[in-house]
Structure formats: C-alpha cells, structure tokens
Amino acid sequence: MNTRELFVRAELTRAQDGGINRMQSWIPQRIAVVGAVVDLKDDETGQWTRGWTIGWVTFPTIATRDMRKHSRDHLKMRKASDI
C-alpha cells in the first residue's frame, strides 16, 4: 500500500440474503465515486468481499500513515473495553 495514498470515509452497501449490509470504511480516494461498485480486501484475513456500492463519501481525506495509526488505536481501545 502506498504510504502517500489518501483515503476518505465512505458508506458501502451490499445485498445479501434478502437484506442489505451497510458499513462505513476508509477507502482510497482514487476509487471513491458515489454509485461505483467496488471489491474490498480485509487487511486482517486477506479475503475479498465483492459487490459493495459506494453510497456516500466524506472529506477531508486522511493519509495512509494516519489512518493506520487511528485503526490501531481503535483496536487497542476495543480490546481493553470488550470483555
């Protein structure tokens, strides 16, 4: 992953089992086009999930380095608080 790449927060939706999955995720700005369908790779498992539609995108952007730091901080907080 390019450490200079910029990310934006986006809402993603995907049909599954007669319903709709929704999630928010940081995605690369270069693919963040509302209405586009994207495939996402889970950094932890390495597995791809296909067919996510971008519903909305927020700005400002965040750099890869900062995004990873915030993600690590969030995981540490969750591990400490989830019993």
C-alpha positions as CSV (number, residue, x, y, z in Angstrom):
1,M,0.0,0.0,0.0
2,N,1.3,3.4,-1.0
3,T,2.0,5.4,2.2
4,R,1.2,8.7,0.3
5,E,-2.2,7.5,-0.8
6,L,-5.2,9.4,0.6
7,F,-8.3,7.8,2.0
8,V,-11.9,9.0,2.5
9,R,-14.6,7.7,4.7
10,A,-17.5,6.1,2.8
11,E,-20.7,4.3,3.3
12,L,-20.9,1.0,1.5
13,T,-23.9,-1.2,0.9
14,R,-24.3,-4.8,-0.5
15,A,-27.3,-7.0,-1.0
16,Q,-27.1,-10.3,1.0
17,D,-29.6,-13.0,1.9
18,G,-32.7,-10.8,1.1
19,G,-31.4,-7.8,3.0
20,I,-28.8,-5.1,2.8
21,N,-25.4,-5.0,4.6
22,R,-24.2,-1.5,5.4
23,M,-20.8,-0.4,6.6
24,Q,-18.6,2.6,6.8
25,S,-15.0,2.2,5.8
26,W,-11.9,4.2,4.8
27,I,-11.4,3.6,1.1
28,P,-8.8,5.0,-1.3
29,Q,-9.8,8.4,-2.7
30,R,-9.0,7.3,-6.2
31,I,-11.9,4.8,-6.2
32,A,-14.3,6.8,-4.1
33,V,-17.1,7.6,-6.6
34,V,-20.7,7.6,-5.4
35,G,-22.6,4.8,-7.1
36,A,-19.4,2.8,-8.1
37,V,-19.3,-0.9,-7.2
38,V,-16.0,-1.9,-5.6
39,D,-14.4,-5.1,-4.1
40,L,-12.8,-4.8,-0.7
41,K,-9.9,-6.8,0.8
42,D,-9.9,-7.4,4.5
43,D,-6.5,-6.4,5.9
44,E,-6.7,-8.9,8.7
45,T,-7.9,-12.0,6.8
46,G,-6.8,-11.2,3.3
47,Q,-10.2,-12.2,1.9
48,W,-12.1,-10.2,-0.7
49,T,-15.7,-9.2,-0.4
50,R,-17.2,-8.3,-3.7
51,G,-20.0,-6.1,-4.9
52,W,-20.0,-3.1,-2.4
53,T,-21.8,0.0,-3.8
54,I,-20.5,3.4,-2.6
55,G,-23.4,5.3,-1.1
56,W,-21.7,8.5,0.1
57,V,-18.2,9.8,0.7
58,T,-16.9,12.3,3.3
59,F,-14.0,14.7,3.2
60,P,-11.4,15.7,4.3
61,T,-9.0,13.0,3.3
62,I,-6.6,11.1,5.6
63,A,-3.2,9.8,4.7
64,T,-2.4,6.1,4.9
65,R,0.0,6.5,7.9
66,D,-2.6,8.4,9.9
67,M,-5.4,6.0,9.0
68,R,-3.3,3.0,10.2
69,K,-2.5,4.8,13.4
70,H,-6.2,5.6,14.1
71,S,-7.1,2.0,13.3
72,R,-4.5,0.6,15.7
73,D,-5.7,2.9,18.4
74,H,-9.3,1.8,17.9
75,L,-8.3,-1.9,18.1
76,K,-6.4,-1.3,21.3
77,M,-9.4,0.5,22.8
78,R,-11.8,-2.2,21.8
79,K,-9.6,-5.0,23.2
80,A,-9.4,-3.1,26.5
81,S,-13.1,-2.4,26.7
82,D,-14.7,-5.6,25.2
83,I,-14.8,-8.3,27.8
